[in-house]
Amino acid sequence: MNLPERIPVGARIVVRCTIGIDERDGREKYRDIVGHVLEWDGRTLTMLRDESANGSRPAEVTTIRSQTIVRLKPIPERPKFTGRPMQ
């Protein structure tokens, strides 16, 4: 993939990374990471990974090497939960 020269700090993106070949089925496996860009130097992407929607995983800083990036794209911000049911 041709990666961009510049990614704005604070942009919310999803990054698909390759994590290798599965030993059982021989297929390539991927991991998607959603979060906000902290830094991009063309070789390493540093992101603040979003916490899970159900609260089971906290937000965390994640570093991704450009060689593992398969695809990335901007995504909209997650809607804020107000605690009130929709009508």
Biopython code that builds the backbone (N, CA, C, O; Angstrom):
import numpy as np
from Bio.PDB.StructureBuilder import StructureBuilder

atoms = [
    (1, "MET", "N", (0.841, -1.180, 0.000)),
    (1, "MET", "CA", (0.000, 0.000, 0.000)),
    (1, "MET", "C", (0.881, 1.236, 0.000)),
    (1, "MET", "O", (1.902, 1.277, 0.687)),
    (2, "ASN", "N", (0.491, 2.237, -0.766)),
    (2, "ASN", "CA", (1.172, 3.522, -0.721)),
    (2, "ASN", "C", (0.643, 4.305, 0.473)),
    (2, "ASN", "O", (-0.515, 4.722, 0.491)),
    (3, "LEU", "N", (1.484, 4.496, 1.450)),
    (3, "LEU", "CA", (1.076, 5.205, 2.666)),
    (3, "LEU", "C", (1.225, 6.703, 2.470)),
    (3, "LEU", "O", (2.110, 7.150, 1.741)),
    (4, "PRO", "N", (0.364, 7.484, 3.118)),
    (4, "PRO", "CA", (0.460, 8.942, 2.973)),
    (4, "PRO", "C", (1.715, 9.491, 3.635)),
    (4, "PRO", "O", (2.224, 8.924, 4.601)),
    (5, "GLU", "N", (2.203, 10.601, 3.099)),
    (5, "GLU", "CA", (3.363, 11.268, 3.694)),
    (5, "GLU", "C", (2.992, 11.904, 5.023)),
    (5, "GLU", "O", (3.805, 11.959, 5.946)),
    (6, "ARG", "N", (1.761, 12.384, 5.113)),
    (6, "ARG", "CA", (1.334, 13.094, 6.315)),
    (6, "ARG", "C", (-0.025, 12.567, 6.751)),
    (6, "ARG", "O", (-0.924, 12.378, 5.933)),
    (7, "ILE", "N", (-0.160, 12.335, 8.049)),
    (7, "ILE", "CA", (-1.446, 11.992, 8.659)),
    (7, "ILE", "C", (-1.640, 12.990, 9.788)),
    (7, "ILE", "O", (-0.801, 13.061, 10.685)),
    (8, "PRO", "N", (-2.716, 13.761, 9.774)),
    (8, "PRO", "CA", (-2.908, 14.793, 10.799)),
    (8, "PRO", "C", (-3.012, 14.212, 12.208)),
    (8, "PRO", "O", (-3.705, 13.221, 12.436)),
    (9, "VAL", "N", (-2.319, 14.838, 13.136)),
    (9, "VAL", "CA", (-2.418, 14.452, 14.547)),
    (9, "VAL", "C", (-3.858, 14.663, 15.000)),
    (9, "VAL", "O", (-4.462, 15.693, 14.702)),
    (10, "GLY", "N", (-4.398, 13.699, 15.709)),
    (10, "GLY", "CA", (-5.774, 13.783, 16.200)),
    (10, "GLY", "C", (-6.785, 13.135, 15.285)),
    (10, "GLY", "O", (-7.935, 12.945, 15.681)),
    (11, "ALA", "N", (-6.387, 12.783, 14.052)),
    (11, "ALA", "CA", (-7.323, 12.134, 13.135)),
    (11, "ALA", "C", (-7.704, 10.768, 13.692)),
    (11, "ALA", "O", (-6.858, 10.048, 14.222)),
    (12, "ARG", "N", (-8.977, 10.416, 13.571)),
    (12, "ARG", "CA", (-9.427, 9.083, 13.993)),
    (12, "ARG", "C", (-9.403, 8.191, 12.766)),
    (12, "ARG", "O", (-10.045, 8.488, 11.759)),
    (13, "ILE", "N", (-8.661, 7.098, 12.855)),
    (13, "ILE", "CA", (-8.494, 6.198, 11.724)),
    (13, "ILE", "C", (-8.631, 4.749, 12.164)),
    (13, "ILE", "O", (-8.545, 4.426, 13.349)),
    (14, "VAL", "N", (-8.848, 3.881, 11.173)),
    (14, "VAL", "CA", (-8.761, 2.445, 11.401)),
    (14, "VAL", "C", (-7.580, 1.968, 10.558)),
    (14, "VAL", "O", (-7.445, 2.337, 9.391)),
    (15, "VAL", "N", (-6.735, 1.146, 11.163)),
    (15, "VAL", "CA", (-5.547, 0.612, 10.505)),
    (15, "VAL", "C", (-5.656, -0.905, 10.503)),
    (15, "VAL", "O", (-5.837, -1.524, 11.551)),
    (16, "ARG", "N", (-5.545, -1.498, 9.323)),
    (16, "ARG", "CA", (-5.505, -2.968, 9.220)),
    (16, "ARG", "C", (-4.043, -3.370, 9.098)),
    (16, "ARG", "O", (-3.327, -2.911, 8.209)),
    (17, "CYS", "N", (-3.611, -4.249, 10.023)),
    (17, "CYS", "CA", (-2.222, -4.718, 10.063)),
    (17, "CYS", "C", (-2.186, -6.215, 9.852)),
    (17, "CYS", "O", (-3.079, -6.937, 10.297)),
    (18, "THR", "N", (-1.145, -6.681, 9.168)),
    (18, "THR", "CA", (-0.939, -8.110, 9.021)),
    (18, "THR", "C", (-0.248, -8.624, 10.283)),
    (18, "THR", "O", (0.672, -7.994, 10.805)),
    (19, "ILE", "N", (-0.708, -9.779, 10.760)),
    (19, "ILE", "CA", (-0.078, -10.360, 11.953)),
    (19, "ILE", "C", (0.548, -11.715, 11.645)),
    (19, "ILE", "O", (0.991, -12.422, 12.551)),
    (20, "GLY", "N", (0.585, -12.079, 10.347)),
    (20, "GLY", "CA", (1.268, -13.304, 9.949)),
    (20, "GLY", "C", (0.343, -14.379, 9.431)),
    (20, "GLY", "O", (-0.865, -14.183, 9.296)),
    (21, "ILE", "N", (0.940, -15.519, 9.145)),
    (21, "ILE", "CA", (0.223, -16.671, 8.599)),
    (21, "ILE", "C", (-0.228, -17.572, 9.745)),
    (21, "ILE", "O", (0.555, -17.899, 10.636)),
    (22, "ASP", "N", (-1.487, -17.966, 9.710)),
    (22, "ASP", "CA", (-2.023, -18.893, 10.705)),
    (22, "ASP", "C", (-1.450, -20.286, 10.437)),
    (22, "ASP", "O", (-1.517, -20.783, 9.313)),
    (23, "GLU", "N", (-0.896, -20.905, 11.457)),
    (23, "GLU", "CA", (-0.283, -22.223, 11.305)),
    (23, "GLU", "C", (-1.300, -23.309, 10.966)),
    (23, "GLU", "O", (-0.976, -24.269, 10.267)),
    (24, "ARG", "N", (-2.524, -23.160, 11.457)),
    (24, "ARG", "CA", (-3.537, -24.193, 11.235)),
    (24, "ARG", "C", (-4.107, -24.191, 9.825)),
    (24, "ARG", "O", (-4.237, -25.247, 9.207)),
    (25, "ASP", "N", (-4.451, -22.999, 9.304)),
    (25, "ASP", "CA", (-5.103, -22.974, 7.989)),
    (25, "ASP", "C", (-4.240, -22.369, 6.881)),
    (25, "ASP", "O", (-4.637, -22.388, 5.716)),
    (26, "GLY", "N", (-3.060, -21.829, 7.229)),
    (26, "GLY", "CA", (-2.149, -21.294, 6.226)),
    (26, "GLY", "C", (-2.573, -19.982, 5.603)),
    (26, "GLY", "O", (-2.008, -19.559, 4.595)),
    (27, "ARG", "N", (-3.569, -19.330, 6.198)),
    (27, "ARG", "CA", (-4.070, -18.060, 5.650)),
    (27, "ARG", "C", (-3.480, -16.875, 6.396)),
    (27, "ARG", "O", (-3.169, -16.962, 7.583)),
    (28, "GLU", "N", (-3.333, -15.769, 5.682)),
    (28, "GLU", "CA", (-2.865, -14.515, 6.276)),
    (28, "GLU", "C", (-3.914, -14.029, 7.274)),
    (28, "GLU", "O", (-5.113, -14.107, 7.008)),
    (29, "LYS", "N", (-3.455, -13.523, 8.429)),
    (29, "LYS", "CA", (-4.362, -13.012, 9.456)),
    (29, "LYS", "C", (-4.085, -11.522, 9.669)),
    (29, "LYS", "O", (-2.961, -11.051, 9.498)),
    (30, "TYR", "N", (-5.136, -10.796, 10.047)),
    (30, "TYR", "CA", (-5.060, -9.342, 10.185)),
    (30, "TYR", "C", (-5.640, -8.904, 11.528)),
    (30, "TYR", "O", (-6.405, -9.632, 12.161)),
    (31, "ARG", "N", (-5.261, -7.706, 11.943)),
    (31, "ARG", "CA", (-5.825, -7.085, 13.142)),
    (31, "ARG", "C", (-6.169, -5.648, 12.777)),
    (31, "ARG", "O", (-5.367, -4.952, 12.153)),
    (32, "ASP", "N", (-7.355, -5.205, 13.163)),
    (32, "ASP", "CA", (-7.768, -3.818, 12.940)),
    (32, "ASP", "C", (-7.604, -3.049, 14.238)),
    (32, "ASP", "O", (-7.960, -3.531, 15.314)),
    (33, "ILE", "N", (-7.060, -1.848, 14.121)),
    (33, "ILE", "CA", (-6.858, -0.984, 15.277)),
    (33, "ILE", "C", (-7.539, 0.346, 14.984)),
    (33, "ILE", "O", (-7.285, 0.967, 13.952)),
    (34, "VAL", "N", (-8.400, 0.777, 15.888)),
    (34, "VAL", "CA", (-9.130, 2.034, 15.742)),
    (34, "VAL", "C", (-8.644, 2.988, 16.815)),
    (34, "VAL", "O", (-8.562, 2.630, 17.990)),
    (35, "GLY", "N", (-8.322, 4.204, 16.404)),
    (35, "GLY", "CA", (-7.884, 5.183, 17.385)),
    (35, "GLY", "C", (-7.504, 6.508, 16.748)),
    (35, "GLY", "O", (-7.785, 6.763, 15.577)),
    (36, "HIS", "N", (-6.857, 7.347, 17.551)),
    (36, "HIS", "CA", (-6.458, 8.688, 17.128)),
    (36, "HIS", "C", (-4.946, 8.759, 16.948)),
    (36, "HIS", "O", (-4.179, 8.245, 17.763)),
    (37, "VAL", "N", (-4.542, 9.403, 15.873)),
    (37, "VAL", "CA", (-3.125, 9.531, 15.542)),
    (37, "VAL", "C", (-2.430, 10.462, 16.529)),
    (37, "VAL", "O", (-2.891, 11.574, 16.788)),
    (38, "LEU", "N", (-1.312, 9.987, 17.072)),
    (38, "LEU", "CA", (-0.458, 10.817, 17.918)),
    (38, "LEU", "C", (0.771, 11.284, 17.147)),
    (38, "LEU", "O", (1.241, 12.407, 17.330)),
    (39, "GLU", "N", (1.293, 10.397, 16.269)),
    (39, "GLU", "CA", (2.493, 10.747, 15.505)),
    (39, "GLU", "C", (2.635, 9.803, 14.311)),
    (39, "GLU", "O", (2.305, 8.621, 14.398)),
    (40, "TRP", "N", (3.133, 10.344, 13.191)),
    (40, "TRP", "CA", (3.427, 9.553, 11.996)),
    (40, "TRP", "C", (4.675, 10.133, 11.348)),
    (40, "TRP", "O", (4.687, 11.294, 10.938)),
    (41, "ASP", "N", (5.724, 9.325, 11.256)),
    (41, "ASP", "CA", (6.978, 9.798, 10.651)),
    (41, "ASP", "C", (7.276, 9.098, 9.328)),
    (41, "ASP", "O", (8.372, 9.246, 8.788)),
    (42, "GLY", "N", (6.325, 8.345, 8.803)),
    (42, "GLY", "CA", (6.519, 7.621, 7.557)),
    (42, "GLY", "C", (6.990, 6.193, 7.764)),
    (42, "GLY", "O", (6.880, 5.369, 6.856)),
    (43, "ARG", "N", (7.510, 5.890, 8.934)),
    (43, "ARG", "CA", (7.971, 4.533, 9.248)),
    (43, "ARG", "C", (7.209, 3.924, 10.414)),
    (43, "ARG", "O", (7.003, 2.712, 10.461)),
    (44, "THR", "N", (6.792, 4.762, 11.352)),
    (44, "THR", "CA", (6.105, 4.291, 12.552)),
    (44, "THR", "C", (4.874, 5.161, 12.815)),
    (44, "THR", "O", (4.949, 6.390, 12.796)),
    (45, "LEU", "N", (3.751, 4.505, 13.057)),
    (45, "LEU", "CA", (2.511, 5.194, 13.398)),
    (45, "LEU", "C", (2.242, 4.977, 14.879)),
    (45, "LEU", "O", (2.168, 3.838, 15.341)),
    (46, "THR", "N", (2.096, 6.058, 15.618)),
    (46, "THR", "CA", (1.761, 5.974, 17.033)),
    (46, "THR", "C", (0.329, 6.473, 17.190)),
    (46, "THR", "O", (-0.014, 7.574, 16.760)),
    (47, "MET", "N", (-0.499, 5.637, 17.818)),
    (47, "MET", "CA", (-1.918, 5.947, 17.981)),
    (47, "MET", "C", (-2.353, 5.773, 19.421)),
    (47, "MET", "O", (-1.771, 4.991, 20.173)),
    (48, "LEU", "N", (-3.384, 6.511, 19.792)),
    (48, "LEU", "CA", (-4.085, 6.248, 21.039)),
    (48, "LEU", "C", (-5.275, 5.377, 20.656)),
    (48, "LEU", "O", (-6.288, 5.861, 20.153)),
    (49, "ARG", "N", (-5.124, 4.073, 20.908)),
    (49, "ARG", "CA", (-6.167, 3.117, 20.552)),
    (49, "ARG", "C", (-7.401, 3.401, 21.381)),
    (49, "ARG", "O", (-7.305, 3.613, 22.590)),
    (50, "ASP", "N", (-8.578, 3.408, 20.731)),
    (50, "ASP", "CA", (-9.838, 3.658, 21.433)),
    (50, "ASP", "C", (-10.119, 2.545, 22.437)),
    (50, "ASP", "O", (-9.771, 1.386, 22.212)),
    (51, "GLU", "N", (-10.752, 2.914, 23.547)),
    (51, "GLU", "CA", (-11.216, 1.885, 24.476)),
    (51, "GLU", "C", (-12.374, 1.148, 23.823)),
    (51, "GLU", "O", (-13.028, 1.682, 22.927)),
    (52, "SER", "N", (-12.627, -0.069, 24.265)),
    (52, "SER", "CA", (-13.734, -0.826, 23.687)),
    (52, "SER", "C", (-15.061, -0.170, 24.061)),
    (52, "SER", "O", (-15.174, 0.492, 25.092)),
    (53, "ALA", "N", (-16.050, -0.365, 23.215)),
    (53, "ALA", "CA", (-17.360, 0.263, 23.434)),
    (53, "ALA", "C", (-18.012, -0.226, 24.720)),
    (53, "ALA", "O", (-18.759, 0.518, 25.355)),
    (54, "ASN", "N", (-17.739, -1.465, 25.109)),
    (54, "ASN", "CA", (-18.367, -1.995, 26.324)),
    (54, "ASN", "C", (-17.500, -1.792, 27.569)),
    (54, "ASN", "O", (-17.879, -2.214, 28.662)),
    (55, "GLY", "N", (-16.343, -1.150, 27.411)),
    (55, "GLY", "CA", (-15.487, -0.856, 28.550)),
    (55, "GLY", "C", (-14.589, -1.991, 28.993)),
    (55, "GLY", "O", (-13.928, -1.876, 30.025)),
    (56, "SER", "N", (-14.544, -3.092, 28.242)),
    (56, "SER", "CA", (-13.733, -4.231, 28.661)),
    (56, "SER", "C", (-12.237, -4.050, 28.379)),
    (56, "SER", "O", (-11.411, -4.748, 28.967)),
    (57, "ARG", "N", (-11.880, -3.113, 27.480)),
    (57, "ARG", "CA", (-10.472, -2.848, 27.183)),
    (57, "ARG", "C", (-10.233, -1.344, 27.275)),
    (57, "ARG", "O", (-10.919, -0.577, 26.600)),
    (58, "PRO", "N", (-9.279, -0.904, 28.091)),
    (58, "PRO", "CA", (-9.022, 0.529, 28.208)),
    (58, "PRO", "C", (-8.290, 1.069, 26.978)),
    (58, "PRO", "O", (-7.729, 0.305, 26.192)),
    (59, "ALA", "N", (-8.302, 2.381, 26.824)),
    (59, "ALA", "CA", (-7.526, 3.024, 25.764)),
    (59, "ALA", "C", (-6.047, 2.801, 26.050)),
    (59, "ALA", "O", (-5.640, 2.706, 27.208)),
    (60, "GLU", "N", (-5.232, 2.716, 24.978)),
    (60, "GLU", "CA", (-3.804, 2.526, 25.176)),
    (60, "GLU", "C", (-3.029, 3.072, 23.985)),
    (60, "GLU", "O", (-3.538, 3.113, 22.865)),
    (61, "VAL", "N", (-1.799, 3.487, 24.238)),
    (61, "VAL", "CA", (-0.921, 3.950, 23.172)),
    (61, "VAL", "C", (-0.366, 2.729, 22.445)),
    (61, "VAL", "O", (0.130, 1.794, 23.074)),
    (62, "THR", "N", (-0.453, 2.744, 21.113)),
    (62, "THR", "CA", (-0.029, 1.630, 20.276)),
    (62, "THR", "C", (0.922, 2.145, 19.206)),
    (62, "THR", "O", (0.690, 3.203, 18.621)),
    (63, "THR", "N", (1.989, 1.400, 18.949)),
    (63, "THR", "CA", (2.950, 1.733, 17.899)),
    (63, "THR", "C", (2.861, 0.672, 16.812)),
    (63, "THR", "O", (2.878, -0.526, 17.096)),
    (64, "ILE", "N", (2.765, 1.127, 15.555)),
    (64, "ILE", "CA", (2.610, 0.222, 14.423)),
    (64, "ILE", "C", (3.697, 0.521, 13.397)),
    (64, "ILE", "O", (3.870, 1.670, 12.990)),
    (65, "ARG", "N", (4.432, -0.512, 12.977)),
    (65, "ARG", "CA", (5.452, -0.343, 11.939)),
    (65, "ARG", "C", (4.776, -0.261, 10.571)),
    (65, "ARG", "O", (3.816, -0.985, 10.308)),
    (66, "SER", "N", (5.268, 0.609, 9.712)),
    (66, "SER", "CA", (4.643, 0.817, 8.399)),
    (66, "SER", "C", (4.637, -0.450, 7.551)),
    (66, "SER", "O", (3.739, -0.632, 6.729)),
    (67, "GLN", "N", (5.627, -1.336, 7.735)),
    (67, "GLN", "CA", (5.697, -2.563, 6.945)),
    (67, "GLN", "C", (4.506, -3.490, 7.206)),
    (67, "GLN", "O", (4.182, -4.324, 6.361)),
    (68, "THR", "N", (3.858, -3.356, 8.352)),
    (68, "THR", "CA", (2.738, -4.231, 8.689)),
    (68, "THR", "C", (1.395, -3.659, 8.265)),
    (68, "THR", "O", (0.386, -4.362, 8.315)),
    (69, "ILE", "N", (1.360, -2.395, 7.849)),
    (69, "ILE", "CA", (0.092, -1.742, 7.496)),
    (69, "ILE", "C", (-0.368, -2.205, 6.119)),
    (69, "ILE", "O", (0.354, -2.088, 5.129)),
    (70, "VAL", "N", (-1.590, -2.736, 6.083)),
    (70, "VAL", "CA", (-2.198, -3.185, 4.837)),
    (70, "VAL", "C", (-3.113, -2.105, 4.287)),
    (70, "VAL", "O", (-3.133, -1.855, 3.081)),
    (71, "ARG", "N", (-3.871, -1.464, 5.171)),
    (71, "ARG", "CA", (-4.811, -0.437, 4.756)),
    (71, "ARG", "C", (-5.085, 0.483, 5.924)),
    (71, "ARG", "O", (-5.054, 0.060, 7.079)),
    (72, "LEU", "N", (-5.356, 1.756, 5.621)),
    (72, "LEU", "CA", (-5.824, 2.677, 6.653)),
    (72, "LEU", "C", (-6.812, 3.637, 6.035)),
    (72, "LEU", "O", (-6.735, 3.971, 4.853)),
    (73, "LYS", "N", (-7.743, 4.073, 6.863)),
    (73, "LYS", "CA", (-8.734, 5.026, 6.380)),
    (73, "LYS", "C", (-9.294, 5.823, 7.545)),
    (73, "LYS", "O", (-9.362, 5.330, 8.671)),
    (74, "PRO", "N", (-9.697, 7.063, 7.268)),
    (74, "PRO", "CA", (-10.316, 7.882, 8.318)),
    (74, "PRO", "C", (-11.721, 7.380, 8.616)),
    (74, "PRO", "O", (-12.418, 6.882, 7.732)),
    (75, "ILE", "N", (-12.121, 7.517, 9.861)),
    (75, "ILE", "CA", (-13.472, 7.138, 10.260)),
    (75, "ILE", "C", (-14.034, 8.225, 11.168)),
    (75, "ILE", "O", (-13.273, 8.953, 11.805)),
    (76, "PRO", "N", (-15.366, 8.344, 11.236)),
    (76, "PRO", "CA", (-15.967, 9.383, 12.077)),
    (76, "PRO", "C", (-15.791, 9.081, 13.564)),
    (76, "PRO", "O", (-15.559, 7.941, 13.966)),
    (77, "GLU", "N", (-15.906, 10.116, 14.346)),
    (77, "GLU", "CA", (-15.846, 9.967, 15.802)),
    (77, "GLU", "C", (-17.007, 9.105, 16.272)),
    (77, "GLU", "O", (-18.078, 9.097, 15.666)),
    (78, "ARG", "N", (-16.781, 8.389, 17.349)),
    (78, "ARG", "CA", (-17.825, 7.564, 17.967)),
    (78, "ARG", "C", (-18.841, 8.492, 18.612)),
    (78, "ARG", "O", (-18.452, 9.456, 19.271)),
    (79, "PRO", "N", (-20.139, 8.229, 18.441)),
    (79, "PRO", "CA", (-21.137, 9.080, 19.091)),
    (79, "PRO", "C", (-21.017, 8.997, 20.610)),
    (79, "PRO", "O", (-20.689, 7.949, 21.167)),
    (80, "LYS", "N", (-21.286, 10.101, 21.253)),
    (80, "LYS", "CA", (-21.239, 10.146, 22.716)),
    (80, "LYS", "C", (-22.510, 9.512, 23.275)),
    (80, "LYS", "O", (-23.607, 9.777, 22.783)),
    (81, "PHE", "N", (-22.364, 8.681, 24.294)),
    (81, "PHE", "CA", (-23.510, 8.044, 24.954)),
    (81, "PHE", "C", (-23.963, 8.939, 26.078)),
    (81, "PHE", "O", (-23.181, 9.284, 26.964)),
    (82, "THR", "N", (-25.238, 9.320, 26.041)),
    (82, "THR", "CA", (-25.776, 10.245, 27.047)),
    (82, "THR", "C", (-26.425, 9.512, 28.219)),
    (82, "THR", "O", (-26.724, 10.126, 29.243)),
    (83, "GLY", "N", (-26.644, 8.211, 28.077)),
    (83, "GLY", "CA", (-27.284, 7.460, 29.151)),
    (83, "GLY", "C", (-28.788, 7.479, 29.063)),
    (83, "GLY", "O", (-29.465, 6.838, 29.866)),
    (84, "ARG", "N", (-29.334, 8.218, 28.083)),
    (84, "ARG", "CA", (-30.777, 8.264, 27.913)),
    (84, "ARG", "C", (-31.171, 7.394, 26.730)),
    (84, "ARG", "O", (-30.482, 7.406, 25.710)),
    (85, "PRO", "N", (-32.252, 6.645, 26.836)),
    (85, "PRO", "CA", (-32.696, 5.819, 25.703)),
    (85, "PRO", "C", (-33.148, 6.685, 24.548)),
    (85, "PRO", "O", (-33.641, 7.796, 24.742)),
    (86, "MET", "N", (-32.973, 6.163, 23.332)),
    (86, "MET", "CA", (-33.429, 6.875, 22.149)),
    (86, "MET", "C", (-34.941, 6.809, 22.063)),
    (86, "MET", "O", (-35.549, 5.816, 22.461)),
    (87, "GLN", "N", (-35.538, 7.849, 21.552)),
    (87, "GLN", "CA", (-37.004, 7.883, 21.428)),
    (87, "GLN", "C", (-37.417, 7.817, 20.000)),
    (87, "GLN", "O", (-38.611, 7.834, 19.702)),
]
sb = StructureBuilder()
sb.init_structure("model")
sb.init_model(0)
sb.init_chain("A")
sb.init_seg("    ")
for serial, (resi, resn, name, xyz) in enumerate(atoms, 1):
    if name == "N":
        sb.init_residue(resn, " ", resi, " ")
    sb.init_atom(name, np.array(xyz, "f"), 0.0, 1.0, " ", f" {name:<3s}", serial, name[0])
structure = sb.get_structure()
